[in-house]
Amino acid sequence: MRWVTWLRNAASLAFALTLLGGCSAAELRHRQAVANVLADASGWQSRTIATDAFVLASWLGPRRDVDGALAVYIEGDGFAWATPSRPSFNPTPRRPLGLELALRHPRGNVAYLARPCQFVGETEFRGCTPPAWTYQRFSEAAVAASDQAISRLKADYKAKRLTLIGYSGGGAIAALVAARRSDVERLVTIAGVLDHVLWTGSKRLSPLTGSLNPADSWAALTHVAQIHYVGSTDEVVDSALATSFRARYADPEHVRIVVMEGFDHRCCWVDAWPRLAASWASIDQLAARGKQQIEHQTEQGDARRDLEHQGP
């Protein structure tokens, strides 16, 4: 009768897995519904973008012709791990904080881009296996797909210049994409993973094998204005990553770190975001003024040297 016992156990296991699959599917639909409700309430339109490796979900804000600029928000890692040792069945975030930030953008053209395998249905789940949202979350395929999708968004809005804003792991993607483009004028990260080697080492996490590291691309971002926001009480991504990243530059005037007192990895970015995003203009003006002063001083120095060489 052993085969009967085995069959009964197998049937029980199959039934349990069916229930688990049903619960997982229902949970995923709930996460997708949350994002749809948020976007619909602000008049945003959903769109999927097919790239070489993945199909990426995005939401597009109302089109406003504002000097040819587009801000693109990139979502965080989402629900990557069900437990510290077991990957989730789907990385769609339970709370899409990157989308919430995008919806609070104070002005201009703005779009939101999800990470690979987030918010897409079964027919659009190609390329999606657990490594894609765990160890290889910043892989060449993931970065290239985000880069391709951002080019599509840029074309949709007929934009000429980009600001890339990334939350948490989305900050890594934003930096890696910005490093391979010439049309990014500003890079903004919120609790950004700017050096995943330092991050996993300091937090005693498994290395992100198969992932590109933003810290290796710092030189390609020398001419990109950067603002890196960190929370003073963030125990997930602390300020050491931004500080280490900034220290790579010999003249880091274009890289600013803003530490928000009392903020952690989630609180209280969304509420403060309209004020923080509105401050970029003044920061840019200060940077431009400083650059003009440097250029003016350089011109004066060159003129003085020319006179000295001419003699009396």
N, C-alpha and C positions, 0 to 999 in steps of 0.2 A: 504493500500500500504506500510505499515511499513516493511513487510517482503521483499519487493523489495528493499527498501532503505538499509535494513540490508544486503541483499545479495550483493548489489552493493558495500557497504563498505567493506564487507568481501573479495570480489574479489579483490578490490583495495589493501587491506592489504596483501593478499596472493601474489599478483603480486609484491608488494614492497619487501616482504620477499624473493621472488625468486630472484629479482635483487640483494638484499643484499647478499644472499647466493652465487650468481654468482660472485659478486665483491670480496667476502671473499675468495672464492676458487681461483680466479685469483691472488689475492694478495698472498695467501699462495704458489701457484706455483711459483710466482716471488721470494719469499724469498728462497724457496728450490733451485731454479735455481741459485741464487746468490752464495749460498754455493757450489753447484756443480761446477760452473765455477771456483771458487777459488781453490777448491780441485783438480779438473782435471788439472788445469794449473801447479800444482806442482807434478803431478803424483800420487796423493793419491787415494785410492780405498774406496768406500762407502760400509758399511756393517750394517745390522740391527741385533741386538742381543736380542733374546727373553729371558726375565727373568720371575720370578714368577708373578710379578704384572704388568709390562709394557714391551713394545717393545722399545728398545732404538736405536737411530741412532748413527752411529759412522763413522769416516773416519780414515783409516790406512795409515801412511806414509811408504815410502820404508824401507824394512827391512835391518838393518845394524847390524852385530854382534859386539856390543860394550860392552864387559865386562858384559853381562847379565843384562843390565839396560834398563828400559823403562820409558819414561815420558808420562803421560796421562793428557791431558788438559780437563777440565770440564767447559761447557758453563755456562753463567749466566742465570738469570731468564727469559730472553727473553721478548717477548711482552705479559706480564702477564695480564695487565689491559688496557682496551680500554679507560676508563676514571677513575678518582680517585675512583669511586663507582661502575663501571661496568667491570666485567672480560672480557677479550678478547675471541674471538671464538677459538683461537689457540695460544699457547705460542711460536711458532717458531719465533726466533728473526729476526727483520728487518735487523739488521746488526750483523752477528755472530762474535762478537769480540773475543770470546774464540777460534774460529776456526782460525781467522786471527793470533792470537798469536801463536797457534800451528804450523801454516805454517811457522812462522818466527823462530821456534826453531833452534838453530845454529848447533846442532850435535846430533848424536845418534838416537836410535829408539824412535819414537814418535807417539802417536795416540791421537785422539780427541773423546770425548764422549759428546753427547748432553744430555739434561735433559729429563725427562719423557714428552712424547707427543710433543716434538719438531722434526720437519723434517720427521715425519712418515705419511704414507698415511692412508686412511679411514680403510682399513682392518687391520692395525696395531695400531689402536687407542684405543685398549682395556685398561680399567682402567682410561681412560682420561675423566675427568669431571672438570669443573672450579676449584673446591677446590684443585685438584691435582697440579695446577700451581699458586694458590693464597695462601690461608691460610695454606695448607698442603704441601707446596713446599719442605719442609725438613722433611717430614713424615718418619716413619720407613719404609714404603713401598718404598718410593723414594730412601732412603739411601741404603736399601737392594738391590734394583734393580741395582743401580750404583755399588755397591760392587760386585755383581754377574757379571756384564758386564766387570768390570776391571779384574776380574779373568780370563774371557774368552780372553781378550786382552793380558793379561800376558802370557797365554798358547800359543796364536798365535805366539807371538814373542819369546817364550821359554825364557822369562826373569826370573830373580831371585830377582831383586830389583826394587822398584818403586819410582818414583818421581811423586807426585800428584800436579797439578797446577790448581787452580780454580779462575775464574773471577767472581767478585761480589757474587751473590748467589751461584755460583759454588764453591766459596771458602768455604762456609759453608758445602756443600756436600763433598768436598775434605777433610776437617777437620774431619767430622763425619765418613767418610769411613776410613781414616787413623787411627782413634782411635780404630777401631775394627780389624785392620790387624797388622801382625808382620813383613811384608815385605816392609813397606814404610820407606825409609831412609830419605826422604826430603818432606816437605810440603811447597808449595809456594802459596800465595794468592795475588791477585791483586784487590784492593778495596773490600776485602772480608768481608762478613757479618759474623763476628766471634761471635757475640752475638746478636741474633735477638730480644731478650727482650729489651736490651739497645737501639738497633736501632729503633724499632717501638715506644718505649717510648719517645726517644729524638726527633724523627721526627713527633710525634703525628699521627702515622699510626695505623691501626687496628692490634691487636695482631695476631701473626701467630699461632693460636690455632691448635693443631694437628701436630705441627712441633717440631722436636728435636732441641735442642740448642747446638751449638758447645762449648759454654762456660761451659756447664755442663760436657764435656768430656775432659777437659784440662789435667787432671791427666794421662789419657791414652796416651797422646802425650808428656810425659816428656822426652822420649828418641828419639824423632823424631826431626831432625834439621828443623827449621822453618824460613822462610823469608816471611814477610808480607809487601807488597808494598802498599803505600797509596799516593794519590795525594794531594798536599797542598791546592788546590782550589776545591776539590771534595765536593760538597754539597749534594750528595746522600749518600755516605758512607765515613764519615770523619775518621780521625786518632784515635778518641776516642775509637773506637771498638778494634783496634789492641792494643792500649795502655792498655786498661782495661784487655784484654785477657792476655797480657804479665805479667801484675801485679799479676796474680794469682800464678805465679811460685816464689818460694822462691829463687831459683838460676836460673834466666832466660837466662843464657849465650847461650843456644841453640836456643833462640827465638830472631830474629832480625827484627826490623822495619825500613824500608827504605822509607823516605818521599821524593817524587819527586816534586821539586819546579815547579809550573806552570801547573802541570798535574791536570786534573779533572777526572770525572768518565769514560770518553771515550778518551779524548786527554791526552797524546800523546803516549799511551802505545805501540801501534803496531810499530811505527817508532823506538822507543827506545828499543824494546824487544830483538833483537839479542845481543845488548851490555849488557843489564841487565842479560839475561840468561847466557851469557858467563862468567859473574862475579861470578857465583855460585861456580866454582872450587876454586877460590882464597878465597872466604868466607869459604868454607869447609876446606881448608888448614889451615886457621887461627884458625878455631874452633878445628881442629885436633891437631894443635900445642899447643893450650891452654890446651886441654885435656891431652896431653902428659906431659906438664909441671906440671899440677895438679897431675897426676899419679906419676911423678917422685918425686915431693915434698912429696907426701904421702908416697912413698916407703922410702925416706930418713928419714922422720919422724918416720916411723915404725922401721927402722933399729936403729935410735938413741935411741928410747925408749927401744928396746931390749937390747942395750948395757948398758943403765942405770939400767935396771932391773938385768943384770948379775953382776953388781958391779965391783970393782977393782980386 
